[in-house]
Amino acid sequence: LRPRAAAGGNVLTPDALGAMLRELDHMSSINMVEGRPLPLLAPPSLRVGLRRLVEPVLPNLPVVSLAELPSYVKLSAVATWEAA
């Protein structure tokens, strides 16, 4: 997830948030490994807020900060989830 400035100061509506969470659920479902979802990687400043946002809807989706990963971990992007 990458933070992006809202165009024109738009506020995220409940319907837009619901659509975003459904999209994340879909992305998580199709990218499972051994029956488990891949973690959602986030910047350190967004991890806690994202976890609180995602947990009620997707309690099994790990939300991990890039700062929490050791430097030797190799990463590959599978998908990007952006706020529209």
DSSP file (Angstrom, degrees, kcal/mol; ACC not computed):
  #  RESIDUE AA STRUCTURE BP1 BP2  ACC     N-H-->O    O-->H-N    N-H-->O    O-->H-N    TCO  KAPPA ALPHA  PHI   PSI    X-CA   Y-CA   Z-CA
    1    1 A L              0   0    0      0, 0.0    81,-0.2     0, 0.0    45,-0.1   0.000 360.0 360.0 360.0 134.4    0.0    0.0    0.0
    2    2 A R        -     0   0    0     79,-0.5    81,-0.5    40,-0.1     2,-0.1  -0.973 360.0-120.6-119.1 132.0    1.3    3.4   -0.9
    3    3 A P        -     0   0    0      0, 0.0     2,-0.4     0, 0.0    79,-0.0  -0.443  33.5-173.3 -66.7 143.4   -0.1    6.6    0.6
    4    4 A R        -     0   0    0     -2,-0.1     2,-0.1     3,-0.0     3,-0.0  -0.999  27.3-110.6-141.0 135.8   -1.4    9.0   -2.0
    5    5 A A        -     0   0    0     -2,-0.4     2,-0.3     1,-0.1     3,-0.0  -0.397  39.1-109.4 -65.8 138.2   -2.7   12.5   -1.6
    6    6 A A    >   -     0   0    0     -2,-0.1     3,-1.2     1,-0.1     2,-0.5  -0.523  33.2-117.7 -70.2 131.1   -6.4   12.9   -2.0
    7    7 A A  G >  S-     0   0    0     -2,-0.3     3,-1.1     1,-0.3    -1,-0.1  -0.569  92.5  -6.9 -72.0 121.0   -7.2   14.7   -5.2
    8    8 A G  G 3  S-     0   0    0     -2,-0.5    -1,-0.3     1,-0.2    -2,-0.0   0.704 122.8 -69.3  69.2  19.0   -9.0   18.0   -4.5
    9    9 A G  G <  S+     0   0    0     -3,-1.2    -1,-0.2     1,-0.2    -2,-0.1   0.747  78.8 175.2  72.7  23.1   -9.3   17.2   -0.8
   10   10 A N    <   -     0   0    0     -3,-1.1     2,-0.4     1,-0.1    -1,-0.2  -0.298  23.1-136.5 -63.2 146.4  -11.8   14.3   -1.3
   11   11 A V        -     0   0    0     -5,-0.0     2,-0.5     1,-0.0    -1,-0.1  -0.849  21.9-110.3-104.9 141.3  -12.9   12.4    1.7
   12   12 A L        -     0   0    0     -2,-0.4    -6,-0.0     4,-0.1    71,-0.0  -0.587  36.4-146.5 -72.2 119.5  -13.2    8.6    1.6
   13   13 A T     >  -     0   0    0     -2,-0.5     4,-2.7     1,-0.1     5,-0.2  -0.438  23.4-110.4 -83.3 160.4  -16.8    7.7    1.9
   14   14 A P  H  > S+     0   0    0      0, 0.0     4,-2.4     0, 0.0     5,-0.2   0.876 120.5  51.6 -56.7 -37.7  -18.1    4.5    3.6
   15   15 A D  H  > S+     0   0    0      2,-0.2     4,-2.2     1,-0.2     5,-0.1   0.913 110.8  47.0 -66.1 -41.7  -19.1    3.1    0.2
   16   16 A A  H  > S+     0   0    0      2,-0.2     4,-2.3     1,-0.2    -1,-0.2   0.904 112.5  50.1 -66.1 -40.9  -15.7    3.7   -1.2
   17   17 A L  H  X S+     0   0    0     -4,-2.7     4,-2.5     2,-0.2    -2,-0.2   0.915 109.8  50.9 -62.9 -43.2  -14.0    2.2    1.9
   18   18 A G  H  X S+     0   0    0     -4,-2.4     4,-2.2    -5,-0.2    -2,-0.2   0.905 110.2  49.6 -59.7 -42.4  -16.3   -0.8    1.6
   19   19 A A  H  X S+     0   0    0     -4,-2.2     4,-2.2     2,-0.2    -1,-0.2   0.900 110.4  50.6 -64.7 -40.5  -15.3   -1.2   -2.1
   20   20 A M  H  X S+     0   0    0     -4,-2.3     4,-2.3     1,-0.2    -2,-0.2   0.912 110.8  48.3 -63.2 -42.4  -11.6   -0.9   -1.2
   21   21 A L  H  X S+     0   0    0     -4,-2.5     4,-2.4     2,-0.2    -1,-0.2   0.867 110.3  51.6 -68.3 -35.3  -11.9   -3.6    1.5
   22   22 A R  H  X S+     0   0    0     -4,-2.2     4,-2.4     2,-0.2    -1,-0.2   0.910 109.8  50.3 -64.6 -40.9  -13.8   -5.9   -0.9
   23   23 A E  H  X S+     0   0    0     -4,-2.2     4,-2.7     2,-0.2    -2,-0.2   0.914 111.0  48.5 -62.2 -43.0  -11.0   -5.4   -3.4
   24   24 A L  H  X S+     0   0    0     -4,-2.3     4,-2.7     2,-0.2    -2,-0.2   0.900 110.2  51.8 -64.2 -40.5   -8.4   -6.2   -0.7
   25   25 A D  H  X S+     0   0    0     -4,-2.4     4,-2.4     2,-0.2    -2,-0.2   0.920 111.4  47.3 -60.8 -44.0  -10.3   -9.3    0.3
   26   26 A H  H  X S+     0   0    0     -4,-2.4     4,-2.1     2,-0.2    -2,-0.2   0.933 112.7  48.4 -63.0 -46.6  -10.4  -10.5   -3.3
   27   27 A M  H  X S+     0   0    0     -4,-2.7     4,-0.8     1,-0.2    -2,-0.2   0.900 113.0  48.6 -60.8 -41.0   -6.7   -9.8   -3.8
   28   28 A S  H  < S+     0   0    0     -4,-2.7     3,-0.4     1,-0.2    10,-0.3   0.897 109.9  52.0 -66.3 -40.5   -6.0  -11.7   -0.6
   29   29 A S  H >< S+     0   0    0     -4,-2.4     3,-0.7     1,-0.2    -2,-0.2   0.880 111.6  44.4 -65.2 -39.7   -8.1  -14.7   -1.6
   30   30 A I  H 3< S+     0   0    0     -4,-2.1    -1,-0.2     1,-0.2    -2,-0.2   0.601 112.1  54.0 -84.1  -9.0   -6.5  -15.2   -5.0
   31   31 A N  T 3< S+     0   0    0     -4,-0.8     7,-0.6    -3,-0.4    -1,-0.2  -0.166  75.8 139.6-116.9  39.6   -2.9  -14.8   -3.6
   32   32 A M  E <   -A   37   0A   0     -3,-0.7     2,-0.5     5,-0.2    -3,-0.1  -0.533  38.1-153.3 -82.6 150.7   -2.9  -17.4   -0.9
   33   33 A V  E >  S-A   36   0A   0      3,-3.0     3,-1.6    -2,-0.2    -2,-0.0  -0.988  79.1 -15.5-124.8 120.2    0.1  -19.6   -0.2
   34   34 A E  T 3  S-     0   0    0     -2,-0.5    -1,-0.1     1,-0.3    -2,-0.0   0.866 130.0 -53.4  53.5  39.8   -0.6  -22.9    1.4
   35   35 A G  T 3  S+     0   0    0      1,-0.2    -1,-0.3    -3,-0.0    -3,-0.0   0.516 118.7 106.5  78.8   5.5   -4.1  -21.7    2.4
   36   36 A R  E <  S-A   33   0A   0     -3,-1.6    -3,-3.0    -5,-0.0    -1,-0.2  -0.924  71.9-113.6-118.9 142.9   -2.8  -18.6    4.1
   37   37 A P  E     -A   32   0A   0      0, 0.0    -5,-0.2     0, 0.0    -8,-0.1  -0.426  31.0-114.2 -71.6 147.1   -3.0  -15.0    2.9
   38   38 A L        -     0   0    0     -7,-0.6    -7,-0.1   -10,-0.3     2,-0.0  -0.478  44.4 -95.7 -70.6 151.0    0.2  -13.2    2.0
   39   39 A P        -     0   0    0      0, 0.0     2,-0.7     0, 0.0    24,-0.2  -0.352  26.3-122.8 -71.5 151.1    0.9  -10.2    4.3
   40   40 A L  E     -b   63   0B   0     22,-3.3    24,-2.5    -3,-0.1     2,-0.4  -0.856  29.3-148.8 -88.8 115.2   -0.1   -6.7    3.4
   41   41 A L  E     +b   64   0B   0     -2,-0.7    24,-0.2    22,-0.2    22,-0.0  -0.738  23.5 172.5 -91.2 134.1    3.1   -4.7    3.5
   42   42 A A  E     -b   65   0B   0     22,-2.4    24,-1.8    -2,-0.4   -40,-0.1  -0.941  39.1 -91.1-138.4 156.4    2.8   -1.1    4.6
   43   43 A P    >>  -     0   0    0      0, 0.0     3,-1.8     0, 0.0     4,-1.2  -0.372  46.2-110.9 -61.2 149.2    5.0    1.9    5.4
   44   44 A P  T 34 S+     0   0    0      0, 0.0     4,-0.5     0, 0.0     3,-0.4   0.846 116.7  57.0 -52.9 -37.4    5.8    2.0    9.2
   45   45 A S  T 34 S+     0   0    0      1,-0.2     4,-0.2     2,-0.1    20,-0.0   0.692 113.5  38.9 -70.4 -17.9    3.6    5.2    9.6
   46   46 A L  T <> S+     0   0    0     -3,-1.8     4,-2.7     2,-0.1     5,-0.3   0.569  89.7  90.8-106.1 -11.8    0.5    3.4    8.2
   47   47 A R  H  X S+     0   0    0     -4,-1.2     4,-2.6    -3,-0.4     5,-0.2   0.907  88.8  43.7 -57.5 -51.2    0.8   -0.1    9.7
   48   48 A V  H  > S+     0   0    0     -4,-0.5     4,-2.2     1,-0.2    -1,-0.2   0.928 116.2  47.3 -63.5 -45.6   -1.2    0.4   12.9
   49   49 A G  H  > S+     0   0    0     -4,-0.2     4,-1.8     1,-0.2    -1,-0.2   0.903 113.4  48.5 -62.4 -41.3   -4.0    2.4   11.2
   50   50 A L  H  X S+     0   0    0     -4,-2.7     4,-3.0     2,-0.2     5,-0.3   0.903 109.0  53.2 -65.2 -40.6   -4.3   -0.2    8.4
   51   51 A R  H  X S+     0   0    0     -4,-2.6     4,-2.7    -5,-0.3    -2,-0.2   0.929 110.2  47.6 -59.8 -44.7   -4.4   -3.0   10.9
   52   52 A R  H  < S+     0   0    0     -4,-2.2    -1,-0.2     1,-0.2    -2,-0.2   0.852 115.0  46.6 -65.0 -34.5   -7.2   -1.4   12.8
   53   53 A L  H  < S+     0   0    0     -4,-1.8     4,-0.3    -5,-0.2    -2,-0.2   0.904 120.5  36.4 -71.8 -42.9   -9.1   -0.7    9.5
   54   54 A V  H >X S+     0   0    0     -4,-3.0     4,-3.5     1,-0.2     3,-1.1   0.819  99.0  76.6 -83.7 -34.1   -8.6   -4.2    8.1
   55   55 A E  T 3< S+     0   0    0     -4,-2.7    -1,-0.2    -5,-0.3    -3,-0.1   0.832  90.8  52.4 -54.7 -43.6   -8.9   -6.4   11.2
   56   56 A P  T 34 S+     0   0    0      0, 0.0    -1,-0.3     0, 0.0    -2,-0.1   0.840 123.3  30.6 -63.1 -29.3  -12.7   -6.3   11.6
   57   57 A V  T <4 S+     0   0    0     -3,-1.1    -2,-0.2    -4,-0.3    -3,-0.1   0.834 136.2  23.4 -95.5 -40.4  -13.2   -7.4    8.0
   58   58 A L    ><  +     0   0    0     -4,-3.5     3,-1.6     1,-0.1    -1,-0.2  -0.640  66.7 167.4-128.4  72.2  -10.1   -9.6    7.3
   59   59 A P  T 3  S+     0   0    0      0, 0.0    -1,-0.1     0, 0.0    -4,-0.1   0.722  76.6  52.1 -64.4 -21.6   -8.9  -10.8   10.8
   60   60 A N  T 3  S+     0   0    0      2,-0.1    -5,-0.1    -5,-0.0    -2,-0.0   0.433  82.7 103.7 -94.6   0.7   -6.5  -13.3    9.3
   61   61 A L    <   -     0   0    0     -3,-1.6     2,-0.2    -7,-0.1    -3,-0.1  -0.740  69.4-137.2 -85.7 114.6   -4.7  -10.9    7.0
   62   62 A P        -     0   0    0      0, 0.0   -22,-3.3     0, 0.0     2,-0.6  -0.516  11.8-158.3 -70.9 135.9   -1.3  -10.0    8.4
   63   63 A V  E     -b   40   0B   0     -2,-0.2     2,-0.4   -24,-0.2   -22,-0.2  -0.971  19.0-179.2-115.2 116.0   -0.4   -6.3    8.1
   64   64 A V  E     -b   41   0B   0    -24,-2.5   -22,-2.4    -2,-0.6     2,-0.3  -0.920  23.9-131.7-123.6 139.4    3.4   -5.9    8.4
   65   65 A S  E >   -b   42   0B   0     -2,-0.4     3,-1.4   -24,-0.2     4,-0.5  -0.648  20.2-128.6 -83.9 144.3    5.6   -2.9    8.3
   66   66 A L  G >  S+     0   0    0    -24,-1.8     3,-1.0    -2,-0.3    -1,-0.1   0.824 111.2  61.4 -59.1 -30.3    8.6   -2.9    6.0
   67   67 A A  G 3  S+     0   0    0      1,-0.2    -1,-0.3     4,-0.0     4,-0.1   0.702  95.6  61.2 -70.3 -19.4   10.6   -1.9    9.0
   68   68 A E  G <  S+     0   0    0     -3,-1.4    -1,-0.2     2,-0.1    -2,-0.2   0.615  88.2  89.0 -81.7 -12.4    9.6   -5.1   10.8
   69   69 A L  S <  S-     0   0    0     -3,-1.0     2,-0.0    -4,-0.5    -5,-0.0  -0.680  83.3-115.7 -90.4 137.4   11.3   -7.3    8.2
   70   70 A P    >   -     0   0    0      0, 0.0     3,-1.6     0, 0.0    -1,-0.1  -0.334  28.3-114.4 -64.3 153.7   14.9   -8.3    8.5
   71   71 A S  T 3  S+     0   0    0      1,-0.3    -2,-0.0    -4,-0.1    -4,-0.0   0.723 111.9  61.7 -64.5 -22.0   17.1   -6.9    5.7
   72   72 A Y  T 3  S+     0   0    0      2,-0.1     2,-0.3     0, 0.0    -1,-0.3   0.559  76.3 110.2 -83.8  -6.4   17.8  -10.4    4.3
   73   73 A V    <   -     0   0    0     -3,-1.6     2,-0.5     1,-0.0    -4,-0.0  -0.539  64.3-140.3 -71.6 127.5   14.2  -11.1    3.5
   74   74 A K        -     0   0    0     -2,-0.3     2,-0.3     2,-0.0    -2,-0.1  -0.774  19.9-160.0 -89.8 129.8   13.6  -11.2   -0.3
   75   75 A L        -     0   0    0     -2,-0.5     2,-0.4     2,-0.0     0, 0.0  -0.853  13.2-172.5-113.9 146.5   10.3   -9.5   -1.3
   76   76 A S        -     0   0    0     -2,-0.3     2,-0.3     0, 0.0    -2,-0.0  -0.993  26.9-124.5-134.2 129.0    8.3   -9.8   -4.5
   77   77 A A        +     0   0    0     -2,-0.4     3,-0.1     1,-0.2    -2,-0.0  -0.565  30.1 172.2 -72.6 130.7    5.3   -7.6   -5.3
   78   78 A V        -     0   0    0      1,-0.5     2,-0.3    -2,-0.3    -1,-0.2   0.742  66.7 -16.3-104.2 -39.9    2.2   -9.7   -6.0
   79   79 A A        -     0   0    0    -48,-0.0    -1,-0.5     2,-0.0     2,-0.4  -0.974  57.5-129.4-159.5 162.1   -0.3   -6.8   -6.1
   80   80 A T        -     0   0    0     -2,-0.3     2,-0.6    -3,-0.1    -3,-0.0  -0.989  13.5-159.0-123.8 128.4   -0.7   -3.2   -5.1
   81   81 A W        +     0   0    0     -2,-0.4   -79,-0.5   -57,-0.0     2,-0.4  -0.931  20.1 179.6-107.6 118.0   -3.7   -2.0   -3.1
   82   82 A E        -     0   0    0     -2,-0.6     2,-0.5   -81,-0.2    -2,-0.0  -0.905  32.7-117.2-122.5 147.1   -4.3    1.8   -3.5
   83   83 A A              0   0    0    -81,-0.5   -66,-0.0    -2,-0.4   -67,-0.0  -0.691 360.0 360.0 -76.7 127.6   -6.8    4.2   -2.2
   84   84 A A              0   0    0     -2,-0.5    -1,-0.1   -68,-0.1   -68,-0.0   0.471 360.0 360.0 -85.0 360.0   -8.7    5.7   -5.1
